Structures are given as C-alpha cells and as structure tokens.
Amino acid sequence: MSLRLGMIVSKDCNERILELLREEYNLKFIHVQNLSFSEQISTDEMLIEPTGLYNDSKTGIGSFDLYNVDINALKEQYKDDSYAYHVVLDEYLERRDSYRKDAIKWLNIIKVMKQKYLIAKVGLFYFDGYDTTEKVNFPKFSRRHYVLNEIDEFSLMKIGEKEIAFFV
C-alpha cells in the first residue's frame, strides 16, 4: 500500500481559495469525488487531495511512532560495520527530521486555512491506497477535534489510523 494524505474542508473553501493555496504552497488541493467516502461527509463538506501525489510516505502526519523509534537496536545491529552504522543512522536521523518539518508545514497550512481564509471546517487524515483517490475504497474514519491554538507538530504526528483530525 501507499500512504497518502487527504483533507476534508467545508464548502466555503471555494475554488478561488483553493487556487490561492495552490500558489502559496505549491500543492495541488484537488477537489475529489469518491462514492465510498461521500457517505462519511456531510453536505457542507468536500474531500480534497492536497498533494496530488500517489505516495506521501515521507509525510510527518501520523508518523509519531516512526519518529520515536528507539535507535539503540539499530546501533547494536550495525556496531561491527561502521559504514552501515553511519549510513543507516544518518538516513534515519534525516528522515526523522523531515517528519517533524513536514508536520510543521502542515500545521502552518492548517492555520492559514482557518485564520487567513476563514475556512469553517478543516480536517486532515492519511490513508492507504494505490489507486486514484476517486476509486479508493475508504474504510470508516472516526472524527477527532483539536483546538488549533493548543496543538503543535507532534499532535499532527500522532493522528491515528482511520482518524480525521478536525481543527477548531
């Protein structure tokens, strides 16, 4: 499977706002119709594919467990091979840093959507799927609400599987 990002926004996020977000963040923000997901959203909400990618596996969203991997086991595994030791550890530390930076980026995007563009509902989630978003058979998601001024990037990194995080 391929990890992907999705968003739920209220319909007050019109095409003009989506275009401004596209320009500001160099992302796609594509409005998507998906029959299996339409049962999970209300009539004032729409599904957005924010990145337009078929693989968002380097995202920080939902990555908290990966971010907090205990690297002592890796150190022990490669202790006798200094080259592998440094390659593996350096790659892990680089990816770990990128998870946090990505979560900070999404936190800033959400704040702009809510505070600058005054979008009433903004939700963020991740899902598995190789097919186009229109054809993905989505599982049932739960909804969780976060107070935007009380969260940080680690909150986004802790978004759970099959959870849509909404920000109020």
C-alpha positions as CSV (number, residue, x, y, z in Angstrom):
1,M,0.0,0.0,0.0
2,S,0.9,3.6,-0.4
3,L,0.5,6.2,2.3
4,R,-1.5,9.2,1.1
5,L,-2.9,12.4,2.6
6,G,-6.5,13.6,2.4
7,M,-8.4,16.6,3.7
8,I,-12.0,17.4,4.5
9,V,-12.9,21.1,4.1
10,S,-16.2,22.9,4.3
11,K,-17.6,24.1,1.0
12,D,-16.8,27.7,2.0
13,C,-13.4,26.7,0.7
14,N,-14.2,27.7,-2.8
15,E,-12.1,27.3,-6.0
16,R,-10.6,30.8,-5.6
17,I,-9.3,29.9,-2.1
18,L,-8.0,26.5,-3.4
19,E,-6.1,28.4,-6.1
20,L,-4.6,30.8,-3.6
21,L,-3.5,27.8,-1.5
22,R,-2.0,26.1,-4.6
23,E,0.0,29.1,-5.4
24,E,1.1,29.7,-1.8
25,Y,2.2,26.2,-1.0
26,N,2.9,24.7,-4.5
27,L,0.5,21.9,-3.7
28,K,-2.5,20.6,-5.8
29,F,-5.5,20.9,-3.5
30,I,-7.7,18.9,-5.8
31,H,-11.5,18.5,-5.1
32,V,-12.2,14.8,-5.4
33,Q,-15.5,12.9,-5.7
34,N,-15.4,9.4,-4.1
35,L,-18.5,7.3,-3.7
36,S,-17.3,5.3,-0.7
37,F,-16.1,8.4,1.1
38,S,-19.2,10.5,0.3
39,E,-21.1,8.5,3.0
40,Q,-18.7,9.8,5.6
41,I,-19.0,13.6,4.9
42,S,-21.9,16.0,5.3
43,T,-23.4,18.0,2.6
44,D,-21.4,21.1,3.6
45,E,-18.0,19.2,3.3
46,M,-15.8,18.1,0.4
47,L,-12.9,15.7,0.0
48,I,-9.6,17.3,-1.0
49,E,-6.4,15.6,-2.2
50,P,-3.9,18.1,-1.0
51,T,-0.6,16.9,-2.6
52,G,-1.8,15.3,-5.8
53,L,0.8,12.5,-5.2
54,Y,0.2,8.8,-5.1
55,N,2.8,8.4,-2.4
56,D,3.0,10.7,0.6
57,S,5.1,8.2,2.6
58,K,7.6,10.9,3.7
59,T,4.9,12.9,5.4
60,G,5.1,13.6,9.1
61,I,1.3,13.2,9.5
62,G,0.7,10.1,11.6
63,S,4.5,9.4,11.9
64,F,5.0,9.7,15.6
65,D,5.9,6.0,16.1
66,L,8.4,6.2,13.4
67,Y,9.7,9.5,14.7
68,N,10.3,7.9,18.1
69,V,11.9,4.7,17.1
70,D,14.5,3.5,19.6
71,I,17.7,3.6,17.6
72,N,19.7,1.6,20.2
73,A,18.6,-1.6,18.5
74,L,19.9,-0.2,15.1
75,K,23.2,0.9,16.8
76,E,23.6,-2.6,18.2
77,Q,22.8,-4.3,14.9
78,Y,25.4,-2.4,12.9
79,K,28.0,-1.8,15.6
80,D,30.6,-4.0,13.8
81,D,30.1,-2.3,10.4
82,S,30.9,1.3,10.8
83,Y,29.9,2.2,7.2
84,A,26.5,0.7,7.5
85,Y,26.2,2.1,11.0
86,H,26.6,5.6,9.8
87,V,24.5,5.2,6.6
88,V,21.6,3.7,8.5
89,L,21.7,6.1,11.4
90,D,22.2,9.2,9.2
91,E,19.3,8.1,7.0
92,Y,17.1,7.5,10.0
93,L,18.0,10.9,11.6
94,E,17.5,12.7,8.2
95,R,14.1,11.1,7.8
96,R,13.2,11.8,11.4
97,D,14.0,15.4,10.9
98,S,11.9,15.5,7.7
99,Y,8.9,14.1,9.5
100,R,8.9,16.9,12.0
101,K,9.5,19.6,9.3
102,D,6.6,18.2,7.3
103,A,4.3,18.2,10.3
104,I,5.3,21.9,11.0
105,K,4.5,22.7,7.4
106,W,1.0,21.1,7.6
107,L,0.3,22.9,10.9
108,N,1.1,26.2,9.2
109,I,-1.1,25.3,6.2
110,I,-4.0,24.5,8.6
111,K,-3.5,27.7,10.5
112,V,-3.6,29.7,7.2
113,M,-6.7,27.9,6.1
114,K,-8.5,28.6,9.3
115,Q,-7.2,32.0,10.2
116,K,-6.4,33.8,6.9
117,Y,-9.0,32.2,4.7
118,L,-11.6,31.5,7.5
119,I,-12.5,28.1,6.3
120,A,-15.0,26.8,8.8
121,K,-14.0,23.1,8.7
122,V,-10.5,21.8,8.0
123,G,-9.8,18.1,8.6
124,L,-6.6,16.2,7.8
125,F,-6.1,12.4,7.6
126,Y,-3.9,9.7,6.0
127,F,-4.9,6.6,4.2
128,D,-3.6,3.6,2.2
129,G,-4.3,3.4,-1.4
130,Y,-2.6,2.8,-4.8
131,D,-5.5,3.7,-7.0
132,T,-6.7,7.2,-7.9
133,T,-8.4,8.8,-4.9
134,E,-11.7,8.7,-6.8
135,K,-11.5,4.9,-6.8
136,V,-10.1,4.2,-3.4
137,N,-12.4,2.1,-1.2
138,F,-12.1,4.1,2.1
139,P,-12.5,2.5,5.5
140,K,-14.8,4.1,8.1
141,F,-13.0,7.0,9.7
142,S,-13.6,8.5,13.2
143,R,-13.5,12.2,13.7
144,R,-11.5,13.9,16.4
145,H,-11.4,17.6,17.1
146,Y,-8.3,19.6,18.2
147,V,-8.1,23.1,19.4
148,L,-5.8,24.7,16.9
149,N,-4.1,27.0,19.4
150,E,-3.4,24.2,21.8
151,I,-1.6,21.8,19.4
152,D,1.9,21.5,17.9
153,E,3.5,19.5,15.2
154,F,3.6,16.4,17.4
155,S,-0.2,16.4,17.6
156,L,-0.3,16.1,13.8
157,M,2.3,13.3,14.0
158,K,0.0,11.5,16.4
159,I,-3.0,11.5,14.2
160,G,-4.2,7.9,14.3
161,E,-5.0,5.4,11.5
162,K,-8.6,5.9,10.3
163,E,-8.9,9.2,12.1
164,I,-9.8,12.6,10.6
165,A,-8.4,15.4,12.7
166,F,-10.5,18.5,12.6
167,F,-9.2,21.8,13.9
168,V,-11.3,24.3,15.8
